[in-house]
Amino acid sequence: MGSSSSTFPVICLLHSVVAITSGTLMMFYMKEIYTIGHGIEIATKLMGSTPHDQLLIRTSDSFSGLLLFAIGFLLFMVAFVKDREFQGFFAKGCTVLHVSMAMWRFYFERRVEDLAWDWLRQIVGDILLALSWVFFLVYSWREKYD
């Protein structure tokens, strides 16, 4: 068991903690997150103007948070898989997922007027998350061919 096999669980567990924490906050504290991240005026817009809109937005945020929580739990379980081929496959998939999310933010999210100033910070976060998986892939390839 080499050192790349100990790198994979660490990266998975870190991503798991981020996803579970973010998901939990989205499910239960979205109004506060909107306020901290965007200010009171934009947070009010993002929460909807009618009771029906507010209910739909809160429901959507809760399901998005639940999905993130489930992804975090899945990452926690995957962290303990020992198969190196699976680890490489999983890392490549996560890299593609994070890069796709960054592209989505660049092409679509930045066009939303109330979110336009925030897209660059989120893209940097997506790229950093992708780079953690790239780091693992490069490290495991280096170890494999040395």
N, CA, C and O atoms as a GROMACS GRO file, in nm:
protein
  584
    1MET      N    1   0.085  -0.118   0.000
    1MET     CA    2   0.000   0.000   0.000
    1MET      C    3   0.089   0.123   0.000
    1MET      O    4   0.158   0.150   0.098
    2GLY      N    5   0.088   0.199  -0.111
    2GLY     CA    6   0.174   0.316  -0.125
    2GLY      C    7   0.109   0.440  -0.069
    2GLY      O    8   0.000   0.435  -0.012
    3SER      N    9   0.177   0.553  -0.087
    3SER     CA   10   0.127   0.678  -0.032
    3SER      C   11   0.011   0.735  -0.111
    3SER      O   12  -0.067   0.813  -0.055
    4SER      N   13  -0.005   0.700  -0.241
    4SER     CA   14  -0.121   0.751  -0.314
    4SER      C   15  -0.249   0.692  -0.258
    4SER      O   16  -0.355   0.754  -0.261
    5SER      N   17  -0.239   0.568  -0.205
    5SER     CA   18  -0.358   0.507  -0.147
    5SER      C   19  -0.398   0.576  -0.017
    5SER      O   20  -0.513   0.565   0.025
    6SER      N   21  -0.306   0.646   0.046
    6SER     CA   22  -0.345   0.723   0.164
    6SER      C   23  -0.386   0.865   0.127
    6SER      O   24  -0.451   0.934   0.206
    7THR      N   25  -0.350   0.910   0.006
    7THR     CA   26  -0.391   1.042  -0.040
    7THR      C   27  -0.538   1.043  -0.079
    7THR      O   28  -0.609   1.139  -0.051
    8PHE      N   29  -0.584   0.937  -0.144
    8PHE     CA   30  -0.722   0.929  -0.190
    8PHE      C   31  -0.823   0.946  -0.076
    8PHE      O   32  -0.914   1.028  -0.088
    9PRO      N   33  -0.810   0.872   0.034
    9PRO     CA   34  -0.907   0.890   0.143
    9PRO      C   35  -0.905   1.032   0.201
    9PRO      O   36  -1.009   1.086   0.238
   10VAL      N   37  -0.787   1.092   0.208
   10VAL     CA   38  -0.778   1.227   0.264
   10VAL      C   39  -0.854   1.327   0.176
   10VAL      O   40  -0.931   1.409   0.226
   11ILE      N   41  -0.833   1.317   0.045
   11ILE     CA   42  -0.903   1.408  -0.047
   11ILE      C   43  -1.054   1.382  -0.041
   11ILE      O   44  -1.133   1.476  -0.035
   12CYS      N   45  -1.094   1.255  -0.042
   12CYS     CA   46  -1.237   1.222  -0.034
   12CYS      C   47  -1.299   1.274   0.094
   12CYS      O   48  -1.408   1.331   0.093
   13LEU      N   49  -1.229   1.255   0.206
   13LEU     CA   50  -1.284   1.299   0.335
   13LEU      C   51  -1.294   1.452   0.342
   13LEU      O   52  -1.390   1.505   0.396
   14LEU      N   53  -1.195   1.523   0.287
   14LEU     CA   54  -1.204   1.669   0.285
   14LEU      C   55  -1.321   1.717   0.199
   14LEU      O   56  -1.396   1.805   0.240
   15HIS      N   57  -1.336   1.657   0.081
   15HIS     CA   58  -1.450   1.692  -0.005
   15HIS      C   59  -1.582   1.654   0.062
   15HIS      O   60  -1.682   1.724   0.048
   16SER      N   61  -1.582   1.544   0.133
   16SER     CA   62  -1.701   1.499   0.204
   16SER      C   63  -1.744   1.600   0.311
   16SER      O   64  -1.862   1.634   0.322
   17VAL      N   65  -1.648   1.646   0.388
   17VAL     CA   66  -1.678   1.745   0.492
   17VAL      C   67  -1.734   1.874   0.430
   17VAL      O   68  -1.830   1.931   0.482
   18VAL      N   69  -1.674   1.918   0.320
   18VAL     CA   70  -1.723   2.038   0.251
   18VAL      C   71  -1.866   2.018   0.202
   18VAL      O   72  -1.952   2.104   0.222
   19ALA      N   73  -1.893   1.904   0.138
   19ALA     CA   74  -2.026   1.878   0.082
   19ALA      C   75  -2.131   1.862   0.192
   19ALA      O   76  -2.241   1.916   0.181
   20ILE      N   77  -2.099   1.789   0.296
   20ILE     CA   78  -2.196   1.768   0.405
   20ILE      C   79  -2.224   1.900   0.476
   20ILE      O   80  -2.340   1.930   0.507
   21THR      N   81  -2.121   1.978   0.503
   21THR     CA   82  -2.141   2.108   0.569
   21THR      C   83  -2.222   2.202   0.481
   21THR      O   84  -2.316   2.266   0.528
   22SER      N   85  -2.186   2.211   0.354
   22SER     CA   86  -2.259   2.299   0.262
   22SER      C   87  -2.404   2.255   0.247
   22SER      O   88  -2.495   2.338   0.249
   23GLY      N   89  -2.424   2.125   0.232
   23GLY     CA   90  -2.560   2.074   0.219
   23GLY      C   91  -2.646   2.102   0.342
   23GLY      O   92  -2.761   2.142   0.329
   24THR      N   93  -2.589   2.081   0.459
   24THR     CA   94  -2.662   2.108   0.582
   24THR      C   95  -2.698   2.256   0.593
   24THR      O   96  -2.810   2.292   0.629
   25LEU      N   97  -2.602   2.342   0.564
   25LEU     CA   98  -2.628   2.486   0.568
   25LEU      C   99  -2.735   2.526   0.466
   25LEU      O  100  -2.820   2.609   0.496
   26MET      N  101  -2.732   2.466   0.347
   26MET     CA  102  -2.832   2.497   0.246
   26MET      C  103  -2.971   2.454   0.289
   26MET      O  104  -3.069   2.523   0.261
   27MET      N  105  -2.980   2.341   0.357
   27MET     CA  106  -3.112   2.291   0.398
   27MET      C  107  -3.173   2.377   0.509
   27MET      O  108  -3.294   2.398   0.511
   28PHE      N  109  -3.090   2.426   0.600
   28PHE     CA  110  -3.146   2.488   0.719
   28PHE      C  111  -3.117   2.637   0.735
   28PHE      O  112  -3.187   2.704   0.810
   29TYR      N  113  -3.018   2.692   0.666
   29TYR     CA  114  -2.978   2.831   0.688
   29TYR      C  115  -2.956   2.909   0.558
   29TYR      O  116  -2.868   2.994   0.551
   30MET      N  117  -3.037   2.880   0.455
   30MET     CA  118  -3.013   2.943   0.326
   30MET      C  119  -3.032   3.094   0.330
   30MET      O  120  -2.956   3.167   0.266
   31LYS      N  121  -3.130   3.142   0.403
   31LYS     CA  122  -3.152   3.287   0.411
   31LYS      C  123  -3.029   3.357   0.468
   31LYS      O  124  -2.987   3.461   0.417
   32GLU      N  125  -2.972   3.301   0.572
   32GLU     CA  126  -2.853   3.358   0.632
   32GLU      C  127  -2.733   3.353   0.537
   32GLU      O  128  -2.654   3.447   0.531
   33ILE      N  129  -2.721   3.243   0.462
   33ILE     CA  130  -2.612   3.230   0.366
   33ILE      C  131  -2.626   3.333   0.255
   33ILE      O  132  -2.529   3.397   0.216
   34TYR      N  133  -2.749   3.349   0.205
   34TYR     CA  134  -2.774   3.452   0.103
   34TYR      C  135  -2.736   3.590   0.155
   34TYR      O  136  -2.674   3.670   0.084
   35THR      N  137  -2.774   3.619   0.279
   35THR     CA  138  -2.747   3.750   0.337
   35THR      C  139  -2.597   3.773   0.354
   35THR      O  140  -2.547   3.881   0.320
   36ILE      N  141  -2.525   3.675   0.404
   36ILE     CA  142  -2.380   3.689   0.422
   36ILE      C  143  -2.310   3.699   0.287
   36ILE      O  144  -2.220   3.782   0.269
   37GLY      N  145  -2.351   3.616   0.192
   37GLY     CA  146  -2.283   3.611   0.063
   37GLY      C  147  -2.317   3.723  -0.032
   37GLY      O  148  -2.234   3.763  -0.113
   38HIS      N  149  -2.440   3.776  -0.022
   38HIS     CA  150  -2.484   3.873  -0.123
   38HIS      C  151  -2.533   4.005  -0.066
   38HIS      O  152  -2.553   4.100  -0.142
   39GLY      N  153  -2.553   4.015   0.063
   39GLY     CA  154  -2.609   4.135   0.121
   39GLY      C  155  -2.760   4.123   0.134
   39GLY      O  156  -2.823   4.038   0.070
   40ILE      N  157  -2.819   4.208   0.216
   40ILE     CA  158  -2.961   4.198   0.248
   40ILE      C  159  -3.050   4.223   0.126
   40ILE      O  160  -3.148   4.152   0.106
   41GLU      N  161  -3.016   4.322   0.046
   41GLU     CA  162  -3.101   4.358  -0.068
   41GLU      C  163  -3.112   4.244  -0.171
   41GLU      O  164  -3.221   4.208  -0.213
   42ILE      N  165  -2.998   4.188  -0.209
   42ILE     CA  166  -2.998   4.080  -0.308
   42ILE      C  167  -3.054   3.952  -0.245
   42ILE      O  168  -3.122   3.874  -0.313
   43ALA      N  169  -3.026   3.929  -0.117
   43ALA     CA  170  -3.080   3.811  -0.049
   43ALA      C  171  -3.233   3.813  -0.051
   43ALA      O  172  -3.296   3.709  -0.068
   44THR      N  173  -3.290   3.930  -0.032
   44THR     CA  174  -3.435   3.943  -0.036
   44THR      C  175  -3.488   3.907  -0.175
   44THR      O  176  -3.590   3.840  -0.188
   45LYS      N  177  -3.419   3.952  -0.279
   45LYS     CA  178  -3.460   3.918  -0.416
   45LYS      C  179  -3.447   3.768  -0.440
   45LYS      O  180  -3.536   3.706  -0.499
   46LEU      N  181  -3.337   3.710  -0.394
   46LEU     CA  182  -3.313   3.568  -0.417
   46LEU      C  183  -3.411   3.478  -0.342
   46LEU      O  184  -3.433   3.363  -0.382
   47MET      N  185  -3.470   3.528  -0.235
   47MET     CA  186  -3.564   3.449  -0.157
   47MET      C  187  -3.706   3.453  -0.214
   47MET      O  188  -3.793   3.380  -0.167
   48GLY      N  189  -3.731   3.538  -0.314
   48GLY     CA  190  -3.862   3.544  -0.378
   48GLY      C  191  -3.948   3.656  -0.324
   48GLY      O  192  -3.927   3.704  -0.212
   49SER      N  193  -4.044   3.699  -0.405
   49SER     CA  194  -4.126   3.814  -0.367
   49SER      C  195  -4.266   3.776  -0.320
   49SER      O  196  -4.330   3.854  -0.249
   50THR      N  197  -4.314   3.658  -0.357
   50THR     CA  198  -4.447   3.614  -0.312
   50THR      C  199  -4.430   3.491  -0.224
   50THR      O  200  -4.328   3.422  -0.232
   51PRO      N  201  -4.529   3.462  -0.140
   51PRO     CA  202  -4.519   3.341  -0.056
   51PRO      C  203  -4.500   3.214  -0.139
   51PRO      O  204  -4.426   3.124  -0.100
   52HIS      N  205  -4.567   3.206  -0.254
   52HIS     CA  206  -4.552   3.089  -0.340
   52HIS      C  207  -4.408   3.077  -0.392
   52HIS      O  208  -4.350   2.968  -0.388
   53ASP      N  209  -4.352   3.187  -0.439
   53ASP     CA  210  -4.213   3.186  -0.486
   53ASP      C  211  -4.118   3.149  -0.373
   53ASP      O  212  -4.024   3.072  -0.393
   54GLN      N  213  -4.142   3.205  -0.255
   54GLN     CA  214  -4.055   3.176  -0.141
   54GLN      C  215  -4.058   3.028  -0.106
   54GLN      O  216  -3.954   2.969  -0.074
   55LEU      N  217  -4.177   2.968  -0.111
   55LEU     CA  218  -4.189   2.826  -0.081
   55LEU      C  219  -4.115   2.742  -0.185
   55LEU      O  220  -4.045   2.647  -0.150
   56LEU      N  221  -4.130   2.777  -0.312
   56LEU     CA  222  -4.060   2.704  -0.418
   56LEU      C  223  -3.909   2.715  -0.403
   56LEU      O  224  -3.837   2.617  -0.418
   57ILE      N  225  -3.862   2.835  -0.375
   57ILE     CA  226  -3.717   2.858  -0.361
   57ILE      C  227  -3.662   2.784  -0.239
   57ILE      O  228  -3.556   2.722  -0.246
   58ARG      N  229  -3.735   2.791  -0.127
   58ARG     CA  230  -3.690   2.718  -0.007
   58ARG      C  231  -3.689   2.568  -0.030
   58ARG      O  232  -3.598   2.498   0.014
   59THR      N  233  -3.791   2.518  -0.100
   59THR     CA  234  -3.797   2.375  -0.131
   59THR      C  235  -3.681   2.335  -0.221
   59THR      O  236  -3.615   2.233  -0.199
   60SER      N  237  -3.656   2.416  -0.324
   60SER     CA  238  -3.544   2.390  -0.415
   60SER      C  239  -3.411   2.392  -0.341
   60SER      O  240  -3.327   2.304  -0.361
   61ASP      N  241  -3.391   2.492  -0.255
   61ASP     CA  242  -3.267   2.500  -0.177
   61ASP      C  243  -3.252   2.380  -0.085
   61ASP      O  244  -3.141   2.328  -0.067
   62SER      N  245  -3.362   2.336  -0.026
   62SER     CA  246  -3.356   2.220   0.064
   62SER      C  247  -3.319   2.093  -0.011
   62SER      O  248  -3.237   2.014   0.036
   63PHE      N  249  -3.379   2.074  -0.128
   63PHE     CA  250  -3.344   1.955  -0.207
   63PHE      C  251  -3.200   1.963  -0.258
   63PHE      O  252  -3.130   1.861  -0.262
   64SER      N  253  -3.156   2.080  -0.297
   64SER     CA  254  -3.016   2.096  -0.339
   64SER      C  255  -2.922   2.064  -0.223
   64SER      O  256  -2.820   1.998  -0.242
   65GLY      N  257  -2.957   2.112  -0.104
   65GLY     CA  258  -2.878   2.083   0.015
   65GLY      C  259  -2.877   1.934   0.047
   65GLY      O  260  -2.774   1.878   0.085
   66LEU      N  261  -2.994   1.871   0.032
   66LEU     CA  262  -3.002   1.727   0.057
   66LEU      C  263  -2.916   1.650  -0.042
   66LEU      O  264  -2.851   1.552  -0.005
   67LEU      N  265  -2.916   1.693  -0.168
   67LEU     CA  266  -2.832   1.630  -0.269
   67LEU      C  267  -2.684   1.645  -0.233
   67LEU      O  268  -2.608   1.549  -0.244
   68LEU      N  269  -2.643   1.765  -0.191
   68LEU     CA  270  -2.504   1.786  -0.150
   68LEU      C  271  -2.469   1.699  -0.029
   68LEU      O  272  -2.360   1.643  -0.022
   69PHE      N  273  -2.561   1.690   0.065
   69PHE     CA  274  -2.540   1.606   0.183
   69PHE      C  275  -2.519   1.460   0.140
   69PHE      O  276  -2.429   1.393   0.190
   70ALA      N  277  -2.604   1.412   0.047
   70ALA     CA  278  -2.592   1.274  -0.002
   70ALA      C  279  -2.459   1.254  -0.076
   70ALA      O  280  -2.396   1.149  -0.062
   71ILE      N  281  -2.417   1.353  -0.154
   71ILE     CA  282  -2.288   1.344  -0.223
   71ILE      C  283  -2.175   1.337  -0.121
   71ILE      O  284  -2.080   1.260  -0.138
   72GLY      N  285  -2.184   1.416  -0.015
   72GLY     CA  286  -2.084   1.411   0.091
   72GLY      C  287  -2.078   1.276   0.158
   72GLY      O  288  -1.970   1.225   0.188
   73PHE      N  289  -2.195   1.217   0.181
   73PHE     CA  290  -2.200   1.084   0.241
   73PHE      C  291  -2.141   0.980   0.147
   73PHE      O  292  -2.069   0.889   0.190
   74LEU      N  293  -2.171   0.992   0.017
   74LEU     CA  294  -2.113   0.902  -0.084
   74LEU      C  295  -1.961   0.916  -0.087
   74LEU      O  296  -1.889   0.816  -0.093
   75LEU      N  297  -1.911   1.039  -0.083
   75LEU     CA  298  -1.766   1.061  -0.080
   75LEU      C  299  -1.704   0.997   0.044
   75LEU      O  300  -1.594   0.942   0.037
   76PHE      N  301  -1.774   1.005   0.156
   76PHE     CA  302  -1.725   0.942   0.278
   76PHE      C  303  -1.711   0.791   0.259
   76PHE      O  304  -1.611   0.732   0.299
   77MET      N  305  -1.812   0.730   0.197
   77MET     CA  306  -1.807   0.584   0.175
   77MET      C  307  -1.697   0.547   0.074
   77MET      O  308  -1.626   0.449   0.094
   78VAL      N  309  -1.684   0.625  -0.033
   78VAL     CA  310  -1.586   0.597  -0.137
   78VAL      C  311  -1.443   0.612  -0.083
   78VAL      O  312  -1.350   0.550  -0.135
   79ALA      N  313  -1.426   0.694   0.018
   79ALA     CA  314  -1.292   0.719   0.073
   79ALA      C  315  -1.223   0.590   0.117
   79ALA      O  316  -1.100   0.585   0.123
   80PHE      N  317  -1.298   0.488   0.148
   80PHE     CA  318  -1.241   0.365   0.202
   80PHE      C  319  -1.225   0.254   0.098
   80PHE      O  320  -1.190   0.141   0.132
   81VAL      N  321  -1.250   0.286  -0.029
   81VAL     CA  322  -1.230   0.188  -0.137
   81VAL      C  323  -1.080   0.179  -0.165
   81VAL      O  324  -1.013   0.282  -0.181
   82LYS      N  325  -1.026   0.058  -0.171
   82LYS     CA  326  -0.882   0.037  -0.185
   82LYS      C  327  -0.838   0.013  -0.330
   82LYS      O  328  -0.719   0.018  -0.358
   83ASP      N  329  -0.930  -0.012  -0.421
   83ASP     CA  330  -0.898  -0.043  -0.560
   83ASP      C  331  -0.841   0.079  -0.632
   83ASP      O  332  -0.909   0.180  -0.649
   84ARG      N  333  -0.715   0.069  -0.674
   84ARG     CA  334  -0.646   0.183  -0.737
   84ARG      C  335  -0.710   0.223  -0.870
   84ARG      O  336  -0.715   0.341  -0.903
   85GLU      N  337  -0.758   0.125  -0.946
   85GLU     CA  338  -0.823   0.159  -1.073
   85GLU      C  339  -0.949   0.239  -1.048
   85GLU      O  340  -0.976   0.337  -1.118
   86PHE      N  341  -1.026   0.198  -0.949
   86PHE     CA  342  -1.147   0.273  -0.916
   86PHE      C  343  -1.111   0.414  -0.868
   86PHE      O  344  -1.177   0.511  -0.905
   87GLN      N  345  -1.009   0.425  -0.786
   87GLN     CA  346  -0.968   0.556  -0.736
   87GLN      C  347  -0.934   0.650  -0.851
   87GLN      O  348  -0.974   0.766  -0.850
   88GLY      N  349  -0.858   0.601  -0.950
   88GLY     CA  350  -0.824   0.683  -1.066
   88GLY      C  351  -0.947   0.721  -1.146
   88GLY      O  352  -0.962   0.836  -1.187
   89PHE      N  353  -1.035   0.624  -1.169
   89PHE     CA  354  -1.160   0.650  -1.242
   89PHE      C  355  -1.245   0.754  -1.169
   89PHE      O  356  -1.298   0.847  -1.230
   90PHE      N  357  -1.257   0.738  -1.039
   90PHE     CA  358  -1.337   0.830  -0.959
   90PHE      C  359  -1.277   0.970  -0.959
   90PHE      O  360  -1.350   1.069  -0.971
   91ALA      N  361  -1.146   0.980  -0.946
   91ALA     CA  362  -1.079   1.110  -0.947
   91ALA      C  363  -1.098   1.181  -1.082
   91ALA      O  364  -1.122   1.302  -1.085
   92LYS      N  365  -1.089   1.106  -1.191
   92LYS     CA  366  -1.112   1.164  -1.324
   92LYS      C  367  -1.256   1.215  -1.336
   92LYS      O  368  -1.279   1.324  -1.388
   93GLY      N  369  -1.351   1.137  -1.288
   93GLY     CA  370  -1.491   1.179  -1.292
   93GLY      C  371  -1.516   1.304  -1.210
   93GLY      O  372  -1.590   1.393  -1.254
   94CYS      N  373  -1.457   1.311  -1.093
   94CYS     CA  374  -1.473   1.430  -1.008
   94CYS      C  375  -1.410   1.552  -1.073
   94CYS      O  376  -1.464   1.663  -1.063
   95THR      N  377  -1.296   1.534  -1.138
   95THR     CA  378  -1.231   1.644  -1.208
   95THR      C  379  -1.322   1.698  -1.318
   95THR      O  380  -1.342   1.819  -1.330
   96VAL      N  381  -1.378   1.607  -1.398
   96VAL     CA  382  -1.470   1.649  -1.506
   96VAL      C  383  -1.591   1.719  -1.447
   96VAL      O  384  -1.637   1.819  -1.503
   97LEU      N  385  -1.644   1.669  -1.338
   97LEU     CA  386  -1.760   1.731  -1.274
   97LEU      C  387  -1.730   1.874  -1.229
   97LEU      O  388  -1.810   1.964  -1.254
   98HIS      N  389  -1.617   1.895  -1.164
   98HIS     CA  390  -1.582   2.029  -1.116
   98HIS      C  391  -1.553   2.126  -1.230
   98HIS      O  392  -1.592   2.243  -1.224
   99VAL      N  393  -1.486   2.079  -1.334
   99VAL     CA  394  -1.458   2.164  -1.450
   99VAL      C  395  -1.589   2.198  -1.521
   99VAL      O  396  -1.608   2.311  -1.567
  100SER      N  397  -1.680   2.101  -1.531
  100SER     CA  398  -1.811   2.128  -1.593
  100SER      C  399  -1.888   2.232  -1.514
  100SER      O  400  -1.954   2.318  -1.572
  101MET      N  401  -1.881   2.224  -1.382
  101MET     CA  402  -1.949   2.322  -1.298
  101MET      C  403  -1.890   2.461  -1.319
  101MET      O  404  -1.964   2.559  -1.325
  102ALA      N  405  -1.759   2.470  -1.330
  102ALA     CA  406  -1.695   2.599  -1.356
  102ALA      C  407  -1.739   2.655  -1.491
  102ALA      O  408  -1.764   2.775  -1.504
  103MET      N  409  -1.749   2.568  -1.591
  103MET     CA  410  -1.795   2.614  -1.723
  103MET      C  411  -1.940   2.660  -1.717
  103MET      O  412  -1.975   2.760  -1.780
  104TRP      N  413  -2.023   2.589  -1.643
  104TRP     CA  414  -2.163   2.629  -1.626
  104TRP      C  415  -2.170   2.769  -1.564
  104TRP      O  416  -2.244   2.855  -1.611
  105ARG      N  417  -2.093   2.789  -1.459
  105ARG     CA  418  -2.093   2.920  -1.394
  105ARG      C  419  -2.047   3.030  -1.491
  105ARG      O  420  -2.104   3.138  -1.494
  106PHE      N  421  -1.944   3.000  -1.571
  106PHE     CA  422  -1.891   3.100  -1.664
  106PHE      C  423  -1.992   3.133  -1.773
  106PHE      O  424  -2.013   3.251  -1.805
  107TYR      N  425  -2.054   3.032  -1.831
  107TYR     CA  426  -2.142   3.056  -1.945
  107TYR      C  427  -2.284   3.098  -1.907
  107TYR      O  428  -2.348   3.168  -1.985
  108PHE      N  429  -2.335   3.059  -1.791
  108PHE     CA  430  -2.474   3.086  -1.758
  108PHE      C  431  -2.493   3.169  -1.631
  108PHE      O  432  -2.566   3.268  -1.632
  109GLU      N  433  -2.428   3.128  -1.523
  109GLU     CA  434  -2.454   3.193  -1.395
  109GLU      C  435  -2.409   3.339  -1.393
  109GLU      O  436  -2.472   3.422  -1.328
  110ARG      N  437  -2.304   3.371  -1.464
  110ARG     CA  438  -2.255   3.509  -1.463
  110ARG      C  439  -2.352   3.602  -1.533
  110ARG      O  440  -2.342   3.724  -1.516
  111ARG      N  441  -2.445   3.550  -1.612
  111ARG     CA  442  -2.544   3.632  -1.682
  111ARG      C  443  -2.663   3.670  -1.593
  111ARG      O  444  -2.742   3.757  -1.629
  112VAL      N  445  -2.675   3.606  -1.478
  112VAL     CA  446  -2.782   3.640  -1.384
  112VAL      C  447  -2.737   3.765  -1.309
  112VAL      O  448  -2.638   3.763  -1.235
  113GLU      N  449  -2.811   3.871  -1.328
  113GLU     CA  450  -2.769   4.003  -1.278
  113GLU      C  451  -2.735   4.003  -1.130
  113GLU      O  452  -2.634   4.060  -1.090
  114ASP      N  453  -2.818   3.940  -1.048
  114ASP     CA  454  -2.795   3.943  -0.903
  114ASP      C  455  -2.679   3.856  -0.859
  114ASP      O  456  -2.630   3.871  -0.747
  115LEU      N  457  -2.634   3.764  -0.944
  115LEU     CA  458  -2.523   3.675  -0.909
  115LEU      C  459  -2.396   3.707  -0.986
  115LEU      O  460  -2.293   3.643  -0.966
  116ALA      N  461  -2.403   3.807  -1.074
  116ALA     CA  462  -2.294   3.834  -1.168
  116ALA      C  463  -2.160   3.861  -1.100
  116ALA      O  464  -2.056   3.822  -1.153
  117TRP      N  465  -2.160   3.925  -0.986
  117TRP     CA  466  -2.033   3.959  -0.921
  117TRP      C  467  -1.971   3.840  -0.849
  117TRP      O  468  -1.853   3.844  -0.813
  118ASP      N  469  -2.047   3.733  -0.827
  118ASP     CA  470  -2.003   3.620  -0.746
  118ASP      C  471  -1.945   3.505  -0.828
  118ASP      O  472  -1.880   3.417  -0.771
  119TRP      N  473  -1.965   3.504  -0.958
  119TRP     CA  474  -1.929   3.388  -1.038
  119TRP      C  475  -1.779   3.360  -1.038
  119TRP      O  476  -1.738   3.244  -1.038
  120LEU      N  477  -1.697   3.463  -1.039
  120LEU     CA  478  -1.553   3.441  -1.046
  120LEU      C  479  -1.501   3.370  -0.921
  120LEU      O  480  -1.419   3.279  -0.931
  121ARG      N  481  -1.548   3.410  -0.805
  121ARG     CA  482  -1.507   3.346  -0.680
  121ARG      C  483  -1.548   3.199  -0.679
  121ARG      O  484  -1.473   3.113  -0.633
  122GLN      N  485  -1.667   3.171  -0.730
  122GLN     CA  486  -1.715   3.033  -0.732
  122GLN      C  487  -1.638   2.948  -0.834
  122GLN      O  488  -1.613   2.830  -0.811
  123ILE      N  489  -1.601   3.009  -0.946
  123ILE     CA  490  -1.521   2.937  -1.046
  123ILE      C  491  -1.384   2.901  -0.987
  123ILE      O  492  -1.334   2.791  -1.009
  124VAL      N  493  -1.325   2.994  -0.914
  124VAL     CA  494  -1.196   2.966  -0.850
  124VAL      C  495  -1.211   2.847  -0.754
  124VAL      O  496  -1.125   2.760  -0.750
  125GLY      N  497  -1.320   2.844  -0.678
  125GLY     CA  498  -1.345   2.732  -0.588
  125GLY      C  499  -1.361   2.601  -0.663
  125GLY      O  500  -1.306   2.499  -0.621
  126ASP      N  501  -1.436   2.603  -0.774
  126ASP     CA  502  -1.453   2.482  -0.855
  126ASP      C  503  -1.318   2.433  -0.909
  126ASP      O  504  -1.290   2.313  -0.907
  127ILE      N  505  -1.237   2.525  -0.957
  127ILE     CA  506  -1.107   2.488  -1.013
  127ILE      C  507  -1.015   2.432  -0.904
  127ILE      O  508  -0.942   2.336  -0.928
  128LEU      N  509  -1.018   2.491  -0.785
  128LEU     CA  510  -0.936   2.439  -0.675
  128LEU      C  511  -0.979   2.298  -0.636
  128LEU      O  512  -0.895   2.212  -0.608
  129LEU      N  513  -1.110   2.274  -0.634
  129LEU     CA  514  -1.158   2.139  -0.602
  129LEU      C  515  -1.114   2.040  -0.710
  129LEU      O  516  -1.075   1.928  -0.679
  130ALA      N  517  -1.122   2.082  -0.837
  130ALA     CA  518  -1.076   1.996  -0.946
  130ALA      C  519  -0.926   1.970  -0.935
  130ALA      O  520  -0.880   1.858  -0.959
  131LEU      N  521  -0.850   2.073  -0.899
  131LEU     CA  522  -0.705   2.056  -0.887
  131LEU      C  523  -0.665   1.958  -0.778
  131LEU      O  524  -0.562   1.892  -0.789
  132SER      N  525  -0.746   1.946  -0.673
  132SER     CA  526  -0.714   1.848  -0.570
  132SER      C  527  -0.719   1.707  -0.627
  132SER      O  528  -0.638   1.622  -0.590
  133TRP      N  529  -0.814   1.682  -0.717
  133TRP     CA  530  -0.822   1.550  -0.781
  133TRP      C  531  -0.710   1.533  -0.882
  133TRP      O  532  -0.653   1.424  -0.893
  134VAL      N  533  -0.677   1.639  -0.956
  134VAL     CA  534  -0.565   1.633  -1.050
  134VAL      C  535  -0.436   1.604  -0.974
  134VAL      O  536  -0.353   1.526  -1.020
  135PHE      N  537  -0.419   1.667  -0.859
  135PHE     CA  538  -0.302   1.641  -0.774
  135PHE      C  539  -0.293   1.492  -0.742
  135PHE      O  540  -0.186   1.431  -0.753
  136PHE      N  541  -0.405   1.434  -0.703
  136PHE     CA  542  -0.406   1.291  -0.672
  136PHE      C  543  -0.367   1.208  -0.795
  136PHE      O  544  -0.286   1.116  -0.785
  137LEU      N  545  -0.425   1.241  -0.912
  137LEU     CA  546  -0.395   1.165  -1.034
  137LEU      C  547  -0.248   1.174  -1.072
  137LEU      O  548  -0.185   1.074  -1.105
  138VAL      N  549  -0.193   1.295  -1.066
  138VAL     CA  550  -0.051   1.313  -1.100
  138VAL      C  551   0.036   1.238  -1.000
  138VAL      O  552   0.133   1.172  -1.039
  139TYR      N  553   0.002   1.248  -0.874
  139TYR     CA  554   0.079   1.181  -0.770
  139TYR      C  555   0.076   1.030  -0.787
  139TYR      O  556   0.178   0.962  -0.773
  140SER      N  557  -0.043   0.976  -0.819
  140SER     CA  558  -0.053   0.830  -0.835
  140SER      C  559   0.013   0.784  -0.965
  140SER      O  560   0.069   0.675  -0.968
  141TRP      N  561   0.008   0.864  -1.072
  141TRP     CA  562   0.078   0.829  -1.195
  141TRP      C  563   0.229   0.831  -1.174
  141TRP      O  564   0.301   0.744  -1.223
  142ARG      N  565   0.275   0.931  -1.102
  142ARG     CA  566   0.419   0.942  -1.075
  142ARG      C  567   0.465   0.820  -0.995
  142ARG      O  568   0.570   0.762  -1.024
  143GLU      N  569   0.386   0.784  -0.897
  143GLU     CA  570   0.421   0.668  -0.814
  143GLU      C  571   0.416   0.538  -0.896
  143GLU      O  572   0.497   0.448  -0.875
  144LYS      N  573   0.320   0.528  -0.988
  144LYS     CA  574   0.304   0.409  -1.068
  144LYS      C  575   0.420   0.389  -1.165
  144LYS      O  576   0.463   0.276  -1.187
  145TYR      N  577   0.470   0.498  -1.223
  145TYR     CA  578   0.573   0.487  -1.327
  145TYR      C  579   0.716   0.513  -1.276
  145TYR      O  580   0.810   0.512  -1.356
  146ASP      N  581   0.734   0.534  -1.150
  146ASP     CA  582   0.869   0.550  -1.093
  146ASP      C  583   0.927   0.418  -1.051
  146ASP      O  584   1.040   0.413  -1.001
   0.00000   0.00000   0.00000
